[in-house]
Amino acid sequence: MSKQQPPSERVFPEEGSMGTMTEEAFRRLTIGDTGLIASLGDDDAPSRHGVQLDPRTEALVRLGALVALDAPPASFRCAVEEAQRVGARQEDLLATLMAVAGLVGTPRIVSAAPRIALAAGYDVEAALE
């Protein structure tokens, strides 16, 4: 039997005490719970257990977020390296870019495409010369 955390240290209540853990997380995020929000960046946080994407999907979601933010090339390099490390192919990187295109707009796609391609080992700009 595992030792329970004291109530003040629990990220989520026990299942069934206030609904599902997922519902509780949505409630807490909606009200801006700083403890939960602070734990989101911690890949090892107990709050991530049971609600984490598989590593490949998570890496592609992070790449899509970088497109939306118009991140610098160094950020794309890190994200693409991680995505490839967990099994993403160039086609997956392109599919991610295309999936967010309608949400982020043409300027962000045009900016991100060569950055992602270069990070994946394809110099689009050199190919266009």
Backbone torsions as a table, in degrees:
resi	resn	phi	psi	omega
1	MET	NA	132.6	-177.9
2	SER	-84.4	150.9	179.9
3	LYS	-76.6	132.5	179.1
4	GLN	-83.7	146.8	175.3
5	GLN	-75.7	147.7	173.0
6	PRO	-60.6	150.9	-177.4
7	PRO	-52.5	-34.7	-178.2
8	SER	-70.5	-17.3	-177.6
9	GLU	-103.3	-6.4	-178.8
10	ARG	-74.6	135.4	176.0
11	VAL	-79.5	-39.6	176.8
12	PHE	-126.0	152.6	173.6
13	PRO	-71.3	165.0	177.2
14	GLU	-63.8	149.3	179.5
15	GLU	-53.0	132.8	176.0
16	GLY	92.1	-17.7	-176.5
17	SER	-75.8	-30.2	177.9
18	MET	-144.7	33.4	-174.4
19	GLY	99.3	-172.7	-179.2
20	THR	-73.2	161.0	177.0
21	MET	-59.6	-36.7	-179.9
22	THR	-64.7	-45.9	178.9
23	GLU	-62.3	-41.5	179.0
24	GLU	-63.0	-41.2	178.9
25	ALA	-63.0	-43.2	177.5
26	PHE	-61.0	-41.9	178.4
27	ARG	-61.2	-46.8	-176.7
28	ARG	-67.2	-38.4	176.8
29	LEU	-66.5	-37.6	-179.8
30	THR	-62.2	-35.1	-179.5
31	ILE	-93.4	4.5	176.9
32	GLY	73.8	36.6	-179.9
33	ASP	-58.3	109.5	-174.8
34	THR	-65.8	-32.1	178.3
35	GLY	-64.7	-44.1	179.0
36	LEU	-69.3	-45.0	-179.2
37	ILE	-60.4	-41.1	178.8
38	ALA	-63.4	-32.8	-178.1
39	SER	-78.7	-12.3	-176.5
40	LEU	-64.3	-31.7	179.9
41	GLY	-79.7	-7.3	-177.5
42	ASP	-95.2	105.8	-178.1
43	ASP	-61.4	-20.6	-178.9
44	ASP	-99.0	3.5	-177.1
45	ALA	-64.3	141.0	178.9
46	PRO	-57.9	-27.4	-179.1
47	SER	-64.3	-21.2	-179.0
48	ARG	-80.5	-20.1	-177.0
49	HIS	-64.5	128.0	177.6
50	GLY	87.4	-13.0	-179.9
51	VAL	-128.9	23.4	-177.5
52	GLN	-97.6	140.8	174.4
53	LEU	-73.7	162.3	173.7
54	ASP	-67.0	154.4	-172.9
55	PRO	-56.4	-39.3	-179.2
56	ARG	-66.2	-46.4	179.7
57	THR	-63.8	-43.0	179.7
58	GLU	-61.9	-40.5	178.9
59	ALA	-63.5	-38.4	179.2
60	LEU	-71.3	-36.7	176.0
61	VAL	-63.2	-42.6	178.7
62	ARG	-62.5	-38.8	177.4
63	LEU	-62.6	-43.4	177.3
64	GLY	-60.7	-37.7	177.8
65	ALA	-65.5	-37.6	178.3
66	LEU	-65.3	-36.5	176.1
67	VAL	-61.0	-46.4	-178.9
68	ALA	-61.8	-32.3	-178.9
69	LEU	-85.8	-6.1	-174.0
70	ASP	53.9	51.1	-175.7
71	ALA	-65.3	158.3	178.4
72	PRO	-74.0	161.9	-178.5
73	PRO	-52.0	-39.1	-178.5
74	ALA	-60.4	-37.5	178.6
75	SER	-66.6	-41.0	177.9
76	PHE	-65.2	-39.1	178.6
77	ARG	-58.7	-48.1	-179.9
78	CYS	-62.4	-44.7	-177.2
79	ALA	-66.5	-41.5	179.7
80	VAL	-68.3	-42.5	177.2
81	GLU	-57.9	-44.2	179.6
82	GLU	-65.5	-43.3	-179.8
83	ALA	-61.2	-43.9	178.9
84	GLN	-67.9	-36.0	178.8
85	ARG	-61.0	-33.6	-178.3
86	VAL	-98.8	15.3	169.6
87	GLY	107.3	2.9	178.6
88	ALA	-73.8	140.4	177.5
89	ARG	-101.8	170.4	177.1
90	GLN	-57.1	-37.0	179.3
91	GLU	-62.8	-35.3	177.6
92	ASP	-68.0	-38.9	178.5
93	LEU	-64.1	-43.8	177.7
94	LEU	-64.8	-42.8	179.0
95	ALA	-61.0	-37.5	177.7
96	THR	-65.2	-45.2	178.1
97	LEU	-59.6	-43.8	-179.5
98	MET	-69.3	-32.8	-179.1
99	ALA	-66.3	-32.3	-178.5
100	VAL	-95.4	-5.1	-174.7
101	ALA	-54.6	-46.6	-178.6
102	GLY	-66.7	-22.1	-179.6
103	LEU	-89.3	-35.4	-172.8
104	VAL	-99.3	-20.7	177.5
105	GLY	91.8	163.1	-175.8
106	THR	-57.9	-46.2	-177.8
107	PRO	-59.0	-38.9	179.8
108	ARG	-69.0	-37.6	179.7
109	ILE	-67.2	-45.6	179.7
110	VAL	-62.8	-35.3	178.0
111	SER	-71.5	-41.9	-174.3
112	ALA	-79.1	-33.7	-173.8
113	ALA	-53.1	-52.9	-179.6
114	PRO	-68.6	-28.7	178.9
115	ARG	-68.2	-43.7	178.7
116	ILE	-67.9	-45.4	-179.7
117	ALA	-60.1	-45.5	179.9
118	LEU	-63.2	-41.9	178.7
119	ALA	-63.7	-27.3	179.0
120	ALA	-88.9	-0.2	175.9
121	GLY	101.6	10.5	179.5
122	TYR	-121.1	116.4	-179.2
123	ASP	-89.1	90.3	-178.4
124	VAL	-60.8	-43.9	-176.8
125	GLU	-63.2	-38.0	176.5
126	ALA	-67.8	-36.0	179.4
127	ALA	-68.5	-25.5	-179.5
128	LEU	-84.2	-11.4	-178.3
129	GLU	-74.1	NA	NA
